[in-house]
Amino acid sequence: MVAGREVTPQERAATERLMRYWAHGPGAAKIKWGVPGDFDRCVVQLSKYVGPGIVKGLCSNLHQRATGARPGHAPGEKHDKN
């Protein structure tokens, strides 16, 4: 439900198109998933379109969709030992 009503099939399809765009399409090229700083680039890019209370959760979901893991846990990511 969104704002007290059910999501329509058209809204669900539009959301899926946007998720594909940012995870695997032209938006993904802007974010450069898997390259250090990808989560921060996502937050900068998507902050233009969604509010501050949503953007980090959305970017975390997109990161998982694009890389297979949550931010900081993707294969090949280096962790600071300090």
N, C-alpha and C positions, 0 to 999 in steps of 0.2 A: 504494500500500500504506500501511496505517496500522498501526503497532506490529506489524509482521511478518505482517499479513494483508491480503487484498484488501478494498477498500471495497465495500459492498453497494449495490445500486441504491437502496435506501431511504435509506441514509446520504448518497449522492450527491444525492438529491432533497431531503433535509432541509437539506443545506449550501446548495443552490441557493435554497431558500426563505429561509434566513437572509440570504444575500447580497442577494437582491431586497429584503427587508425593510429592510436598512441602506442600500442604495444608492438605492432608489427608493420605498420604502414609508414607513410611519410612523416607522421609525428614521431615515430620511433627513430627515424634518421636524425631528427633534431635533438632527441634526448641521448642517443648513442648508448643504448642499454648495454651493460657489461663493461663499459669504460668507466674508470673511477670518476665519481661525481655525478653519475647518472640520476640518482635520486634527487639531488639538489637541482639538477637541470630540469627534471620533471616538475618539481615544485615551482620553479621560476616560470616555465612554459604554461603550466595549467593554472597558475594563479591569475592569469589574464582572464580565465573563463569561469572559475569556480571560487567559492569563498574560502577564507582562511580556516574555517572549521572543518572543511572537507578535503582540502587539497592533499594533505600528507597521507591520509588514509587511502585516497584514490591512487596516489603515486605508489604507495606500498602494494596495493592490489595490482596495479599495472606492472610493477617491478616483478612480482611473482609470475604474472602471466607471460611477461617477456623473457625472463631468465630462468624461471622454474623455482625461484627461491625468493624469500623476503629480502629487503635491503640489508646488506652486510653479510648475507649468507649464500650468495650466488656462487656457483662453481668458479674457481679461479680468483675470487676476491681475496685480497690480502688483508689480514687483520693486524692492527698495531698491537704489539706485545706489551706496550707500556701501560 
